[in-house]
Amino acid sequence: MICLIDNYDSFTYNIVHLLEKIGEDVVVLKNDSTIYDIDNLNPAKIIISPGPGSPNESGICFEVIDIFKDKLPILGICLGHQIIGQYFGCKIGHAGYVMHGKRVAISHNGNGIFEGIVEDLFVARYHSLAIKEISESIEICARDRKDEEIMAIKHQYLPIFGVQFHPESFLSENGDILLRNFCKV
């Protein structure tokens, strides 16, 4: 079962529907739930959802990473990606361009959550903040082909991933494959 931490975002249930479509059980908890609530679910994985605002306005998300980083695979989507980056020491700043509902081409490394995904991947961007500099423990897995913005990261040795784009959006290709790959971790 996957615990999806909802940062009060309108895309949360699109993620739930895509996960259910690929056969996953999902329980949604808001970002003002408690660690006890999450622990009681005994999830196999955690996804941190998109949301408005900045990582500093994400409720228990930093605590979730702190408690579960050595125990469970974690995926961050959009704001969740930024939260993971900031937790591990990456610098967050304004994106080079504000991207709300823009479909872009990205280049990815073809590994991990990108295994089996088409090389010329088009994805949906909905964000105004981004990871601007990575830390030593984080690897870049994907970039926007045009503006070179960081589009995906992974921790060097923990099963922790982040995608700046929205795999659940109808504008994104292969979102089901990406989420299925995460679920196999």
Backbone torsions as a table, in degrees:
resi	resn	phi	psi	omega
1	MET	NA	141.7	179.6
2	ILE	-104.7	132.9	171.7
3	CYS	-96.8	119.8	178.1
4	LEU	-102.9	115.3	177.9
5	ILE	-84.3	116.0	-176.2
6	ASP	-91.2	117.0	175.7
7	ASN	-90.0	38.3	178.3
8	TYR	54.9	53.9	-177.6
9	ASP	-116.3	146.2	-179.8
10	SER	-70.3	-16.4	179.8
11	PHE	-86.5	-9.2	-173.0
12	THR	-53.2	-47.3	-175.8
13	TYR	-77.5	-16.4	168.8
14	ASN	-66.3	-38.4	176.6
15	ILE	-64.8	-46.2	178.6
16	VAL	-56.2	-48.4	-178.0
17	HIS	-62.3	-39.8	178.7
18	LEU	-67.2	-41.0	177.3
19	LEU	-63.7	-42.2	178.0
20	GLU	-65.2	-36.4	178.4
21	LYS	-60.8	-33.6	179.1
22	ILE	-92.7	10.8	171.6
23	GLY	92.4	15.7	-178.7
24	GLU	-96.7	145.1	171.4
25	ASP	-88.9	135.1	-175.7
26	VAL	-132.8	137.0	170.2
27	VAL	-120.6	129.8	-179.2
28	VAL	-99.3	128.7	172.1
29	LEU	-124.3	138.6	177.9
30	LYS	-70.7	160.0	-177.7
31	ASN	-73.3	1.3	173.1
32	ASP	-108.0	14.6	171.2
33	SER	-72.4	-177.1	-180.0
34	THR	-111.5	161.0	174.0
35	ILE	-59.6	-36.6	177.3
36	TYR	-57.8	-42.5	178.5
37	ASP	-59.7	-44.0	-179.5
38	ILE	-68.0	-47.5	-178.8
39	ASP	-58.7	-38.8	179.2
40	ASN	-64.0	-26.5	177.9
41	LEU	-72.6	-24.2	-175.7
42	ASN	52.7	54.6	-176.8
43	PRO	-70.8	157.5	174.7
44	ALA	-88.4	-25.1	-178.0
45	LYS	-151.1	161.4	177.4
46	ILE	-129.5	136.4	171.2
47	ILE	-119.2	132.2	176.2
48	ILE	-102.7	121.1	-169.6
49	SER	-76.7	169.5	166.5
50	PRO	-64.4	175.7	176.5
51	GLY	174.5	168.8	177.4
52	PRO	-78.7	163.5	173.9
53	GLY	83.3	-157.4	-175.1
54	SER	-115.3	169.1	177.3
55	PRO	-54.8	-32.1	-178.8
56	ASN	-68.8	-9.4	179.9
57	GLU	-112.2	34.6	-170.9
58	SER	-111.4	29.4	175.1
59	GLY	56.8	-126.8	-174.0
60	ILE	-86.1	7.4	-171.4
61	CYS	-59.0	-40.7	178.0
62	PHE	-65.2	-39.1	178.2
63	GLU	-65.8	-37.5	177.1
64	VAL	-58.5	-47.4	178.9
65	ILE	-62.8	-44.2	-178.5
66	ASP	-58.4	-43.9	-176.2
67	ILE	-77.7	-39.6	-169.8
68	PHE	-105.5	-3.1	-174.1
69	LYS	-58.6	-32.6	-179.9
70	ASP	-94.1	0.6	-173.7
71	LYS	-115.2	-36.3	-171.3
72	LEU	-135.6	149.7	169.3
73	PRO	-64.7	141.5	-179.6
74	ILE	-131.6	135.4	173.9
75	LEU	-123.0	131.3	173.5
76	GLY	-110.0	135.2	178.4
77	ILE	-115.9	124.7	178.7
78	CYS	57.3	-105.1	176.4
79	LEU	-57.3	-39.2	177.9
80	GLY	-59.3	-38.0	175.4
81	HIS	-62.3	-44.9	179.3
82	GLN	-65.6	-39.0	178.5
83	ILE	-61.4	-47.6	178.4
84	ILE	-60.1	-46.7	178.8
85	GLY	-57.9	-48.7	-178.9
86	GLN	-63.8	-41.2	179.5
87	TYR	-56.3	-41.3	-176.9
88	PHE	-92.5	16.8	170.4
89	GLY	93.7	7.7	176.4
90	CYS	-74.8	154.3	177.9
91	LYS	-91.2	127.6	177.7
92	ILE	-103.5	137.3	178.4
93	GLY	-153.4	-175.4	178.9
94	HIS	-69.1	136.5	176.2
95	ALA	-62.3	154.0	178.0
96	GLY	-57.6	-34.6	177.2
97	TYR	-137.2	139.8	173.6
98	VAL	-70.5	127.5	-175.6
99	MET	-123.8	103.4	177.4
100	HIS	-125.6	104.5	-179.6
101	GLY	77.9	31.6	179.7
102	LYS	-102.9	133.8	177.0
103	ARG	-97.5	124.3	-176.2
104	VAL	-132.7	160.2	174.3
105	ALA	-92.1	138.0	176.0
106	ILE	-123.3	155.5	170.8
107	SER	-106.2	134.7	179.7
108	HIS	-132.4	168.6	-174.7
109	ASN	-85.7	-6.6	178.4
110	GLY	75.0	6.1	-178.0
111	ASN	-110.4	165.1	174.1
112	GLY	58.9	-122.6	-177.9
113	ILE	-68.8	-12.1	178.9
114	PHE	-98.9	4.5	-179.7
115	GLU	-61.3	130.6	177.7
116	GLY	77.6	8.9	-178.9
117	ILE	-98.3	139.8	-178.1
118	VAL	-52.2	142.9	-177.7
119	GLU	-65.4	-42.8	178.5
120	ASP	-90.4	81.4	-173.3
121	LEU	-95.8	128.4	175.1
122	PHE	-103.6	132.4	-176.4
123	VAL	-135.9	164.9	-179.7
124	ALA	-99.9	129.8	176.5
125	ARG	-110.6	132.6	176.8
126	TYR	-140.2	78.4	-177.6
127	HIS	-163.1	158.0	174.4
128	SER	-121.6	-10.8	173.4
129	LEU	-109.8	158.9	-179.7
130	ALA	-157.5	163.1	170.7
131	ILE	-75.8	122.6	-177.1
132	LYS	-100.1	-33.0	178.0
133	GLU	-140.0	137.6	179.9
134	ILE	-94.4	162.4	176.2
135	SER	-97.8	175.7	-178.0
136	GLU	-64.0	-27.7	-175.8
137	SER	-88.1	-1.8	-175.0
138	ILE	-114.1	138.7	175.2
139	GLU	-112.4	143.7	174.5
140	ILE	-85.1	129.3	-179.9
141	CYS	-107.5	-22.5	-177.9
142	ALA	-155.8	150.2	176.4
143	ARG	-137.5	153.5	170.9
144	ASP	-65.6	132.5	-177.4
145	ARG	-68.0	-28.2	-176.0
146	LYS	-88.9	-56.0	-174.0
147	ASP	-99.8	-0.3	176.9
148	GLU	65.8	12.2	177.1
149	GLU	-60.9	142.8	178.5
150	ILE	-68.1	123.9	-176.7
151	MET	-109.8	-16.5	177.0
152	ALA	-158.9	146.8	179.1
153	ILE	-136.4	164.4	168.8
154	LYS	-146.2	152.2	174.2
155	HIS	-73.6	148.0	-175.9
156	GLN	-63.6	-34.6	-177.8
157	TYR	-135.0	-9.2	175.3
158	LEU	-96.6	152.1	179.2
159	PRO	-79.8	64.6	-176.4
160	ILE	-126.1	127.9	-174.0
161	PHE	-133.0	155.8	174.0
162	GLY	-142.8	141.9	173.1
163	VAL	-127.1	128.5	179.4
164	GLN	-73.7	-29.7	-178.3
165	PHE	-83.1	177.1	-177.6
166	HIS	-109.3	98.0	180.0
167	PRO	-65.4	-20.8	-178.0
168	GLU	-84.3	-8.9	-177.7
169	SER	-74.2	147.3	176.0
170	PHE	-65.6	-17.2	177.6
171	LEU	-80.0	-14.1	-177.5
172	SER	-96.4	141.2	175.1
173	GLU	-94.2	149.5	171.3
174	ASN	59.9	23.2	177.6
175	GLY	-61.0	-35.2	178.6
176	ASP	-66.0	-38.7	179.2
177	ILE	-66.9	-43.8	179.4
178	LEU	-59.2	-46.8	-179.9
179	LEU	-67.9	-37.0	176.7
180	ARG	-63.0	-41.0	177.3
181	ASN	-61.7	-41.6	176.9
182	PHE	-61.9	-42.0	-177.8
183	CYS	-66.0	-20.6	177.7
184	LYS	-81.9	-14.7	-176.2
185	VAL	-64.4	NA	NA
